[in-house]
Amino acid sequence: MEINGYKSFDKYHKNRYGIYMEEGKTYHTDGIIEFGINGNDFHFCKYLEDTIKFQKQDDGLINPVIAQVTGFGKIVEENDKVYDYYNLYAAEYITINKFLSRKEIINYALNLGVIGMHRFIK
């Protein structure tokens, strides 16, 4: 299985667990693929706007770094209706295809339309 999506990073291109990831590289994890802080996987979202919810408070929306990614191998999907997170994935492999520029993120948001924009600023 292969799914395209988006992943957020801090301004140093580290994920929320401090792992530095480079554009064009593929990363792999061993073990059981499961969701959560204690999971053994790479998390990403189907929609760019959902990645912003995962930014750390200290980095927040000031310096979002968002990449287009492809997850593959074993993938688990999570939908958390309590916190309104949908189409979240945990993957065995992830490729960082491209880090998006600020302009690309803004253009993405502007093309969402009214309903999509609501998801972006929520």
C-alpha positions as CSV (number, residue, x, y, z in Angstrom):
1,M,0.0,0.0,0.0
2,E,1.2,3.5,-0.8
3,I,-0.4,6.8,0.4
4,N,0.6,10.4,-0.4
5,G,0.1,13.0,2.2
6,Y,1.8,15.7,4.3
7,K,4.0,15.8,7.4
8,S,4.9,18.8,9.6
9,F,8.4,19.5,11.1
10,D,10.0,22.2,13.2
11,K,12.1,24.8,11.5
12,Y,15.2,22.4,11.7
13,H,13.3,19.7,9.7
14,K,13.0,17.5,12.8
15,N,9.8,15.7,13.6
16,R,8.1,16.0,17.0
17,Y,10.4,13.3,18.4
18,G,13.6,15.1,17.3
19,I,14.4,13.0,14.3
20,Y,16.0,15.0,11.5
21,M,14.6,14.2,8.0
22,E,15.9,15.2,4.6
23,E,14.1,15.8,1.4
24,G,14.4,13.0,-1.1
25,K,15.3,10.4,1.5
26,T,13.2,7.3,2.6
27,Y,13.1,6.3,6.3
28,H,12.1,2.9,7.7
29,T,11.1,1.6,11.1
30,D,11.1,-1.9,12.5
31,G,8.6,-3.5,14.7
32,I,4.8,-3.3,15.1
33,I,3.2,-0.4,13.3
34,E,0.7,1.3,15.7
35,F,-0.6,4.7,16.4
36,G,0.3,7.0,19.4
37,I,3.1,8.6,21.2
38,N,4.6,5.1,22.0
39,G,4.0,3.9,18.4
40,N,6.8,2.6,16.2
41,D,6.1,4.4,13.0
42,F,6.1,7.6,10.9
43,H,3.0,9.7,11.2
44,F,1.5,11.8,8.4
45,C,-1.8,13.3,7.3
46,K,-3.8,13.1,4.1
47,Y,-4.5,16.8,4.1
48,L,-1.9,19.6,4.6
49,E,-4.2,21.6,6.9
50,D,-4.3,18.7,9.5
51,T,-0.5,18.8,9.9
52,I,-0.6,22.2,11.5
53,K,-2.4,20.7,14.5
54,F,0.8,18.7,15.3
55,Q,3.1,21.7,15.5
56,K,4.7,22.2,18.9
57,Q,3.6,25.2,20.8
58,D,7.0,26.8,20.9
59,D,7.4,26.6,17.1
60,G,3.6,26.9,16.5
61,L,2.5,28.5,13.3
62,I,5.4,30.9,13.2
63,N,7.7,28.6,11.3
64,P,5.7,25.7,10.0
65,V,7.7,23.4,7.8
66,I,5.5,21.0,5.8
67,A,6.6,18.3,3.4
68,Q,4.8,16.3,0.8
69,V,5.4,12.7,1.7
70,T,4.6,9.1,0.6
71,G,4.0,6.4,3.2
72,F,4.2,2.8,2.2
73,G,4.7,-0.7,3.5
74,K,2.4,-1.5,6.5
75,I,0.2,1.5,7.1
76,V,-2.4,2.0,9.9
77,E,-5.1,4.6,9.6
78,E,-6.5,6.6,12.5
79,N,-9.6,8.8,12.8
80,D,-10.0,10.6,16.1
81,K,-13.4,12.0,16.3
82,V,-12.9,13.5,19.7
83,Y,-10.1,15.9,18.6
84,D,-11.4,16.1,15.0
85,Y,-8.3,14.5,13.4
86,Y,-9.1,12.5,10.3
87,N,-7.1,10.6,7.8
88,L,-4.0,10.2,9.9
89,Y,-1.6,7.5,9.0
90,A,1.2,5.6,10.7
91,A,3.6,4.0,8.2
92,E,6.5,1.6,8.2
93,Y,8.3,3.6,5.5
94,I,8.1,7.3,4.6
95,T,9.7,9.2,1.8
96,I,10.1,13.0,2.2
97,N,9.3,14.0,-1.4
98,K,9.5,17.8,-1.0
99,F,9.6,20.5,1.6
100,L,7.0,23.1,0.7
101,S,7.8,26.8,0.5
102,R,5.7,29.3,2.5
103,K,4.2,30.5,-0.8
104,E,3.1,26.9,-1.7
105,I,1.5,26.5,1.7
106,I,-0.4,29.8,1.3
107,N,-1.5,28.9,-2.2
108,Y,-2.7,25.6,-1.0
109,A,-4.8,27.3,1.7
110,L,-6.2,29.9,-0.8
111,N,-7.4,27.1,-3.1
112,L,-9.3,25.2,-0.4
113,G,-12.5,27.3,-0.7
114,V,-14.7,28.3,2.2
115,I,-15.3,24.8,3.6
116,G,-11.7,23.8,3.3
117,M,-10.4,27.0,4.7
118,H,-12.5,26.3,7.9
119,R,-10.4,23.1,8.3
120,F,-7.2,25.0,7.8
121,I,-7.8,27.6,10.5
122,K,-9.7,25.4,12.9
